[in-house]
């Protein structure tokens, strides 16, 4: 509402990290580029991913990796990170963490072993799920009757949160579900933009 907009007919959320941010090594979002392990959306405030890794307990790290990354090896990764700290070595760079995860988890998987851990750290650093829930709630209040809200998410945690938000408010008589199942990109779009592969779009209309 900082722009002075009290009501809106259309509201759209794109929850992905922008390619501009991903492609900048100094932002620390990607394990494909070596840079400081930062991951803050706002680099002026808050703890970095490196701060969390080097400060939190084994149990706290395991909880983050399990809850926000759905990582099956969460306990093993947390234990080995703490062991490394105890040997006097802290993790501070993206490539360093990625190589550590390759050694701890191994490479015999469909996705890179760093993928889920990096996702979990980014979500924790930016409190993304709580911020998303706040944003959805605030937008619903400003959505005009007959107005539509659409959300594109990029991983199962976001998609589940959006699905549940729409479902709960549909049951309360505030929204009409427009997408019973999420809309996914076609082969043509994926070939032009490979990063869209995991995208899921859900939409609802204000009643």
N, C-alpha and C positions, 0 to 999 in steps of 0.2 A: 504493500500500500504506500510505499515511499514515493511512488510515481503519481499518487493522487487518484488511483483507480479503485473505486469501491465495488464495481460490478463488472463482470466479463462474460461474454457469450462463448468464448473459446479459450481453453487453457491447455497448454501442451508441455509435458515434462520429457526431456531427453536426459536420461540418467547416466549416460556414458561419460567417461573421461574423454575430453576432446583430443583429437589427433595432435593438435598443437601442443598440448601438455605432454602427451605420451612420447612425442618425438623429441622433446627437450630432455637431454640426459640429466641436466642439473635439477630437474624436478623430482627425479627418483621414482617415477611410477613404473618404469619398465625394466625388466631384468635383461632385456636384449641390448640395452645401452648402459655403459658404466657411468655412474654418477653418484653423488651423495644420497644416502638412503633417507630421503626427506618425506615425500608423499603428501605434504600438506597442500590443500587447495589454496589456502591463504598462508603464504610463507611468512607473514608478519606475526603470526600468533600460533601458540600451542606447541606441543611436543612433536618431534619428528618420529618416523618409524624406527630410526636408530635409537632414539631415546627410549622408546618402549621396549625394544629388544634387549637393551643393555640395563634396564631398570627393573622390569617386572619379574615376579617370581615364576618358577616353573609352572605352577598351577595356573597362574593368571595367563601366561603365554599359551598354555594348552587350551584354556577356555576360549581365547580369542581365535586361535587357529581352528578349533572345532566349530564354534558358533558362527564365525564370519567367513570361514573358508571351507567348511565341511570337509576338512582334511582328515583322512583316515589315519595318517601317521602323526597326528597332532602331538600326542604324548612323547613320541620318540624325538620329534624335532625340538620340542620345548626342553626336554632333558639334555639333549646334545648342545643346545644353545647355552644353557646354564653351565654345563661342564666346560665349555669353551671360555666362558666368562671367568670361571674359577681358575682357569689356567692363565688368566691375565690378558686375554685377547677379546676385544670388543669388535662387533661388526659395525662398519660405518659406510659401506658402499654397496650398490646394487649387485654388481658382478660378484663381489665377495660373498654376499648372501646366496646368490643363485648357485654358485659353485659349491657352497656348503650344503645346500639342499639337494643338489645332484648326488653328493657323496652320501648323505644321510638317507634319502628316499630311493635313489637310483633312477635310471633313465628308461626302464622298461614299461612305460605307461603311454597312453594315448596323448596326454597333455604333458607339458614340461613340468617337472617336479616343483618348480618355483611358483607356478600359476596360482594355486589356491592360497599359499602363504602370503604372496604379495597382495592378493585381493583382501585377505583377512586384515593385514596390517593397514591397508589404505582405508578400509571401512572403519577400523578402530581409531585411526589417527583423526579422521574427519567426522566421526560419529554419524556416519552417513545414513544409517537406517532410521535413527531418531530424527534427523533433519528431514528425511523424506516424509516421515509420518506427520511431522509438523507442517511441512509444505502442502501435503495433500489436504490436511484439515483446514488450513488457512484458505486454500483455493476453493474448497467446497463452500465455504462461507461466502465467497465473493462470486460464485458461479450463478448467473441469472437462471431463472426457471426456463427450461428448454435449452439451456446452454450445455455445452459438451466439454468433457475433460478426457484427454488421452495421455497415456504414459508409455514411453518406450524404455524397457529395462534390459539389462544385459547379463544378469546372472539370476540363479534360482531364488536367492534370498530376497532380492528386490521384487521379482515377479510375484513371489508368494505374498509379500507384504501388500503390494498393490491389489492383487486378487482378493485378499481378505478384506482390505479397506473398502473396495467396491461392493463386495458381497454383503458385508455388515451394514453398509449404508443403504443398500438396495432392500435389505430386510427391514430396515427402519423406515422405508418409504421415501427416502431422500434421493435415491439414484435409480436409474433404469440401466441394466447391464446391456451394452451394445455388442460386446465380444464375449460370447460364452467360452470360447477358447482363444488364446492369444494369437494374433496375426504374426506370421513369421516371414522373413524375407524370401523372395524367390531365388532361383539359381542365377538368374541374370544379375540381380542386384548384388548377390554375394560375389560373383565373378568381378564386378566392377569395384566393390568395396568389401574385401574379405573380413574387415572388422565388424561388419553387420551380421555375421553368421549367427551370433548368439542373441540377436535382438528379438524382443517379444513386445508386441504392442497390445495394450488393453484400453478400452474406452467405455465411458458411461455418460448418461444424460441426466441433468438435474430435473427432478420432478417438481 
